[in-house]
Amino acid sequence: EHNKAREFVRNMENAIQAKKINELTANAGQYARLLKEHIYKEDNILYPMAERGLSDEAKSSLLKEYIEIDNRLNSHAIWLKYEILCTELEQQLNVQKEAFAKSGYETRVIHEKG
């Protein structure tokens, strides 16, 4: 699941660069579904099982290792990268939305169906 999630994120980044909105939305939808399922499994199966099965000492050791790895990987920078990506995406989508609105397409379709 983690590899599939990374693939969806790469595909979204590529779609943004290529300005392919359909590809972006398809990957974003698949990514959102994957995350929802993955988080459900972690919250309702994995974490409760670990909580029951691990000693307090083991939990403390895992937490210490997690903090060390988090610091080593500089996860703050990773979060920042995706916050910037999200902002760029929002800006690009707003530009495309405005261009679409200016095209009059939406108005013509409603008028023709009306």
Protein Blocks (a to p, Z undefined) as FASTA:
>chain_A
ZZmmmmmmmmmmmmmmnopaklmmmmmmmmmmmmmmmmmmmmmmmmmmmmmmpcfklmmm
mmmmmmmmmmmnommlmmmmmmmmmmmmmmmmmmmmmmmmmnommmmmmmmmZZ
